[in-house]
């Protein structure tokens, strides 16, 4: 959290910066600038015009001066985008509800007095010039049964494969658990154990789940969400939920209907 849904919300909000000139780059936290220096980022962006926004998985992109420069923004576990004092998401699940200026890791001052900033309490995000998007998997909004099936050819756990951003980019812990719960698939199954019908079902349910969660306001709005605790029960059939660690993440699933 934030997951691909939240980053898409950030991208849509950032559209309001298109056509505006970057008057100044504030990069007070050198650790937050990846694979270059703060000075290099300032030199590349200052005076440039924001010409586009984009997103691949959990990576948001700002195009500056056409295709000449791309700025990648990653938001880690607790990063929020705020533009002109407005945040598409006021508070992230599992994060502080405060908007402490000390947590502003990066900002673009715009020539009309506006400000685009990244507020990240835990500093797990970062900004990068010309990020390598070739290493990323297919975007979670572009999944089809055929593309998904190719990426599930592995003996690792199904959920772990879905969380692998080099396979499918944009799925996080909450989207994965909600999707597999809705699809009736055990997250611990070997990914390649799914038959063709199950792959089609998973692809279809992923798309519908993402749409539902986006319309509700975020990846934390799933039907399973309120039951993600030690004594949680499946909201579909009432069975006690299994709580396991899969793919390095705490995982909740129903042993009764997820097979």
Long-range contacts (C-beta under 8 A, 24 or more apart in sequence): 1-77, 1-78, 1-92, 1-93, 1-94, 1-95, 1-172, 1-173, 1-174, 1-219, 1-220, 2-58, 2-75, 2-77, 2-79, 2-80, 2-89, 2-92, 2-172, 2-219, 3-58, 3-170, 3-171, 3-172, 3-173, 3-174, 3-175, 3-219, 4-55, 4-57, 4-58, 4-139, 4-140, 4-141, 4-169, 4-170, 4-171, 4-172, 4-175, 4-210, 4-219, 5-170, 5-175, 5-210, 5-213, 5-214, 5-218, 5-219, 6-75, 6-89, 6-92, 6-218, 6-219, 7-55, 7-57, 7-58, 7-59, 7-60, 7-75, 7-170, 8-55, 8-141, 8-214, 9-88, 9-89, 9-214, 9-218, 10-60, 10-73, 10-75, 10-80, 10-81, 10-88, 10-89, 11-53, 11-54, 11-55, 11-60, 11-61, 12-53, 12-88, 13-81, 13-83, 13-86, 13-87, 13-88, 14-53, 14-60, 14-62, 14-81, 14-83, 14-116, 15-53, 16-83, 16-84, 17-50, 17-53, 17-62, 17-83, 17-108, 17-110, 17-114, 17-116, 18-50, 18-51, 18-52, 18-53, 19-49, 19-50, 19-51, 20-49, 20-50, 20-110, 20-111, 20-112, 20-114, 21-47, 21-48, 21-49, 21-50, 21-110, 21-111, 22-46, 22-47, 22-48, 22-49, 22-50, 22-64, 22-108, 22-109, 22-110, 22-111, 23-47, 23-109, 23-110, 23-111, 24-108, 24-109, 25-107, 25-108, 25-109, 26-104, 26-106, 26-107, 26-108, 26-109, 26-117, 27-106, 27-127, 28-104, 28-105, 29-105, 29-106, 29-123, 31-123, 31-126, 32-105, 32-106, 32-118, 32-120, 32-123, 32-125, 32-126, 32-127, 33-106, 33-126, 33-127, 33-128, 34-126, 34-127, 34-128, 35-128, 35-129, 36-128, 36-129, 40-129, 41-71, 41-127, 41-129, 44-69, 44-129, 45-69, 45-71, 45-108, 50-108, 55-139, 56-133, 56-136, 56-139, 56-169, 56-170, 57-136, 57-137, 57-139, 57-140, 57-165, 57-168, 57-169, 57-170, 58-165, 58-169, 58-170, 58-172, 59-131, 59-133, 59-136, 59-169, 61-131, 69-129, 69-130, 70-129, 70-130, 70-131, 71-127, 71-128, 71-129, 72-127, 72-128, 72-129, 72-130, 72-131, 73-106, 73-118, 73-125, 73-126, 73-127, 74-125, 74-126, 74-127, 74-128, 75-118, 75-120, 75-125, 76-120, 76-122, 76-123, 76-124, 76-125, 76-126, 77-122, 77-124, 78-120, 78-121, 78-122, 78-124, 78-125, 79-105, 79-118, 79-119, 79-120, 79-124, 79-125, 80-118, 80-119, 80-120, 81-116, 81-117, 81-118, 82-115, 82-116, 82-117, 82-118, 82-119, 83-114, 83-115, 83-116, 83-117, 84-114, 84-115, 84-116, 85-115, 89-218, 93-174, 93-218, 93-219, 93-220, 95-121, 95-122, 96-121, 135-166, 136-165, 136-166, 136-169, 137-164, 137-165, 137-166, 137-167, 137-168, 137-169, 138-167, 138-168, 138-169, 139-169, 139-170, 140-168, 140-169, 140-170, 140-171, 140-175, 140-206, 140-210, 141-170, 141-207, 141-210, 143-168, 143-203, 143-206, 143-207, 144-203, 145-196, 145-199, 145-200, 145-203, 145-204, 148-199, 148-202, 148-203, 148-206, 149-194, 149-196, 149-199, 152-191, 152-192, 152-194, 152-199, 153-191, 153-192, 154-190, 154-191, 154-192, 155-190, 155-191, 155-192, 156-190, 156-191, 156-247, 157-187, 157-188, 157-189, 157-190, 157-191, 157-246, 157-247, 158-185, 158-186, 158-187, 158-188, 158-189, 158-190, 158-191, 158-193, 158-194, 159-187, 159-188, 159-246, 159-247, 159-249, 159-251, 160-191, 160-246, 160-247, 160-248, 161-191, 161-247, 163-247, 163-249, 164-247, 171-206, 172-219, 173-249, 173-250, 173-251, 174-219, 174-220, 174-222, 174-225, 175-206, 175-209, 175-210, 175-213, 175-219, 176-249, 176-251, 177-222, 177-224, 177-228, 177-251, 177-252, 177-253, 178-209, 178-213, 178-219, 178-222, 178-223, 178-224, 178-225, 179-205, 179-206, 179-209, 179-210, 180-253, 180-258, 181-222, 181-223, 181-224, 181-234, 181-236, 181-252, 181-253, 181-254, 181-258, 182-208, 182-209, 182-223, 184-257, 184-258, 184-259, 185-258, 185-259, 186-253, 186-258, 186-259, 187-244, 187-246, 187-251, 187-253, 187-258, 188-244, 188-246, 188-251, 188-253, 224-252, 227-252, 228-252
